[in-house]
Each structure stands twice: as C-alpha cells, then as structure tokens.
Amino acid sequence: MMVAQDGRIALETWSPGDIDILERCNTIEAKRYIGGPETPEKLLGRHRRYLEKAVPGETRMFRISHDGLGAGSIGYWERTWRGGPVYETGWAVVGALQGHGIAGKATGLLINVLRGERRHRYLHAFPAPENPASNAICRRLGFELMGECDFEYPPGNAMRSNDWRLDLQACT
C-alpha cells in the first residue's frame, strides 16, 4: 500500500516480498559505516521485525519505490534520546541507484508522514561523520547538527555518529 509519493519516488508499506531489498543493500560498500554486512539469519530476523512490529506513529519501515521498483528502505522508530521521546530514522538505497537523490526524496516524504502523526516533536538521524551522502541529506532537509555522539549500531557495535535533529513542528 502506498503511503506517500513525490514524482517517481514512493513510500510503500513493507511487505513479505521486500526481503530482496535488504539483501541488495547488504553489501560491504553499503554497510561500511554501520558495522558491515549482516548474516542471512540476521537479515531474515530484521525482515520479520519490519513485518511484525509495525505500528503507525510508533515504528514503521517502508519500501522506497523508484518507478515502481524496489529501490531501498526507510523507516522510523521511537526511542528515548537525551531524556525525552523522539523518532529516529534510517535509510538505505541499493547500490545501483545511489547518487540519484532517491534517499533524500524518500526522507522528505517520511518527514511529511511524521508531521502528520503529530506524536513527537523531533526526528533524529545518526549517520557516521565519515558518511558524506547521509550527512548531506540531513543538511539539505533542514536537520540541525547537534554534534557528535557515541552510538550503538548495530547492537553490540559502538560507533561515532553525528546527531542530526529535525523539529517536526517547525514551519516549512
């Protein structure tokens, strides 16, 4: 089911057939900033969580479609950060489609979805400081760089991250 669309890019509800997107995004190059590729078992577990734990307004993953084809994933989930409830987001685009603005457009669509939810004021993204593409998306979409922080992702893997924050209640 389509949730949001802007031209050739759409966010669609994650479905059982979307595991291929996780597999196509599970490369050394794509995962270099977040601990490396996952095992097939971990990917299957992640896929199951995406299907079973979706609660609009709390946590959801979406298939990013480009001209109707699976191009990547993006989602949001609730977390406590710096003592308060916020949303966190993360995205991935398959290698062959990176560099075409797909992740940025999908993140813009996600921001609009979350503004409609009216549940939490802030959306955070935590890309590695060395990840120029993800940091550029945050900057371009109006996130404020709060500074660097220590972050655990995936669980058990300590990493240094930029803490980008977007005020979902700010005028656009």
N, C-alpha and C positions, 0 to 999 in steps of 0.2 A: 504494500500500500504506500502510495506517495504521500509524504508529509510536507515537503516544500520543494519548490522548483524555481530556478532562475536560468532561463535560456536552455542551454544544453546540459546543465548540471541539476541533479535532483537528489534529495534525501528520501530514501525509501526504508520502510520498516525492515529490520534484519530478518532474514528467513532461513530455513534449513539449507537451501542450496547455496548460501553465501560463504560456506567454508572455503570455497575456492579463492575468495578474495584474501582471506587470512593466509592461505598457502602461497599465493602470488606475492604477498607483501612480506613474507618471511625469509628475506634474503640477508646475506651478510651486509650488503650495502645499505639496505633499508633499515636494518636494525642496529647499525653500528653505534648509534648514540644511546641506545637503551638496552645494552646487555647482550646483544647478538641474537641470532635466530633461536626460535623455540623448537622443542622436540614435537613430533607429530601428536604425541599424547597431550602435551600442554596446549597445542593449538585446538585439539578437539575439546578439551576442557573449557577453553576460552569461548569457543563457539557455543557450547552448551549454556554457559553462563549468559551469553548475549541473548540467547533464546528464552531462557527460563527466568531471568531476573529483571526483565524489562518492566518498569513501572513508570509511565509518563509522569514527568515532574520530579522523579527521583533518580532514575538511571535508565538510559536507553542507548542502544547502538543502532547506527544507520548504515545502510549500504549507500555509498556515493555512486550514483549513476552518471555516466557521461554518454550522451546519445543513446541511452537505454542499456548500456553495457556496464557491468560492474567495474568501477574504477578505483575503489578503495573503501575505507570505513572511517566513520567519525562518530563520536558519542559524547555523552556527558554522564556524570555520576555525582552524587552528593558526597561531601566529605567535610570534616571539621578542619579548618585551617586558621592558625593564629587565634584560636579560641572561639571561632564562630563558624556557622554553617555556610558553605559556599558550594558552587558547582565547579567541577574540574572537567576539562575536555582534553581529548587527544585524537589524532587523526593519522591515517596512513593512506598513501596512494601507490598503486602498482608502478613499478619502475618505468615501464614504457610510457607512462602518462605523466610522469613527474615533470615539472618545469612548464606546465601549460596553464597554471592558475586554478587548477581544479580544487586543491586543498583550501586555498583562500576563499574561493566562491562557496565551497561547502561549509566552511567555518562561518561565513557571513549568514548563510541560511540557518545554521544551527543557532547563532546568536538571536535571530528573529524568532525561532521556535521558543527559546528560553525566555525571551522578553514576554512572549505570550503566556508562559507558565506563571509568571509573577510570584515565584516562590522564594528565590534567593536573590540578593542584590548583586553579588559578584560571581563572575566566571573567571577561573584561573586556568592558565596553561603553563606547563613546566618543561619547556624544551632545554636541552643541553646548551650551554653558552656557545659551543662549537658548531651548533646546527644552524647555519645561516638561513636556510629556507623557512624553517618553522619560526624562528625569531622574526624574520621579515613579515610573515603573515600576521603575527601578533602586532607588530608595529603598525603595519598598514591598516589594520582593522580597528585601531584605536585603543588597544590594550596599553596599560601603563606598566612600565618595568619597575617592579618593586625592589629588585636587587637579586643577587644570587642566594641560593639556599642549598642545604643538603636535602636530598630527596631519595626515597627508596622506590626504585622501579627497575625491573620487576621485583616483587617481594624477595628480599634477601640480597638485593644488589644496590649498594649505596652509590649514588651518583650526584654530581654537582649540577644544578639546574638554575635557569633563570625563572623567576617568579613573575609572570605577567598577569595583570588583573584588569578585567573589564567591568565597568559599572553598568549593569544591565538596566538601571533606572535612569541613566543619563539621557538627555535629549540627543537624538541622532540627526 
